[in-house]
Amino acid sequence: MPVRAEFEKYRPLLNRLTAASADIGAGDGQRVWNIYVPARRPVSQRIVDRLTNQGIACPPLDPIDTFQARFYNFCRAGLKADPGFLAAAGLDLKLPPPNIHMISRGSGVFLDINNADFLIEACEDSGFAMTPGLDILDFGGSTGRTVCNLAYGLPQIRWHCCDPSPVSIAWGRESHPEVNFFISNQNPPLERDDDSLDGILAKSVWTHFSPSASRLWLAELSRVVRPGGFLALTAHGPHDVARRIVYGNPSPDYSLLAKAPRMGKRGLLDRIFNRPETPSDKRGKVEYGFLDMLVAEVSRAGHFFSPYSTLEWQGDIRDAENADTSHWGLTFFTQQWFKTHLEPTPWRIAGYHIGRTGHRQDIYVLRNGKLER
Ligand SMILES: C[S@@+](CC[C@H](N)C(=O)[O-])C[C@H]1O[C@@H](n2cnc3c(N)ncnc32)[C@H](O)[C@@H]1O
């Protein structure tokens, strides 16, 4: 397997991970180097159609792999000339102010096209058609960068978005009345009736839950989703670990872990700093140590969770009422671990799509097997 030169020192980690898990890319390991692109673009296609029908000349979808970049450039250029670009056509590209949460605000536009396509493609490929009149919730949807694109592309569906951050929800509600925004708590219950939803999307939420928070929310979400409905969630799996090793992607400064006391519980930092074979400079040492420990845990237990030490560690839940990080941190799991974890719940895996969102996270599409009342 080729490894970028500066990551050659991590090759033993990659070999250990690959030996322990087939769930890297398509199982052949090579896909770690490929960037997946949405195959059909079910959301983008409809966004372009809707704009085109209003006389707006959009970049063509073909070639499909470069569409997101070309569409973002088109929007950025348009915004430069006119801050209200596309707003009259119903696509509001305005970002939340800097103090309000949004991932990837660096793009400069309120868009999340690839992820919207990936999520809907995964649902459709797992047998869940986006038929008119469905009620679908974006759980942990923040200010709504994904759900707002979904609502524009698939307006025949009633879209809902919840998040524990009241500030994010207030901005979403005010800026995007086409989506039903509401506040959820960090812990169940969710203020929804039994069987009131057809499906739920949860992007980059199970990447942070502890096993017990995951269990509580799986039970609660199976209550509010009708029998046979779906939950499509994204997770860090072996593919994501491999990308961290091979590309340093994402590239968090793992040395920050040293400043996170709770991350350091259970001897983690001792184990990291005491490894004799780690590179000598401090940053490299911590980085290697963290990845080494991650590979060991994911290979041994199929799971890794470490809570964030403070609310500032990642600002997502800073504004939530009584926010607490005991069950919110950094989470990785394998498909095998998740299958066992799901056994006591009504959820079963209907589709597993490796390395999709952000070119890193796996998408699990779960079917609610609870009995009709
Ligand atoms: C990494 S962000 C992802 C946001 C959004 N889904 C996206 O992809 O842009 C995680 C989100 O989960 C929310 N969150 C935190 N704790 C949660 C909980 N217990 N239940 C639901 N969402 C939660 C955070 O407020 C934040 O908006």
The ligand as an ORCA input file, in Angstrom:
! r2SCAN-3c Opt
* xyz 0 1
  C     -20.135     17.836     14.499
  S     -21.606     18.729     14.634
  C     -22.533     18.242     13.205
  C     -23.547     19.261     12.811
  C     -24.309     18.935     11.519
  N     -24.946     17.642     11.569
  C     -23.382     19.052     10.318
  O     -22.919     18.026      9.828
  O     -23.119     20.171      9.896
  C     -22.429     17.892     15.929
  C     -23.780     18.478     16.274
  O     -24.421     17.637     17.245
  C     -25.042     18.453     18.208
  N     -25.210     17.691     19.445
  C     -24.448     17.677     20.555
  N     -24.957     16.852     21.486
  C     -26.063     16.314     20.948
  C     -27.048     15.413     21.441
  N     -26.967     14.879     22.653
  N     -28.084     15.116     20.641
  C     -28.162     15.650     19.380
  N     -27.262     16.504     18.880
  C     -26.224     16.833     19.653
  C     -24.104     19.634     18.334
  O     -24.735     20.757     18.918
  C     -23.691     19.871     16.878
  O     -24.541     20.730     16.210
*
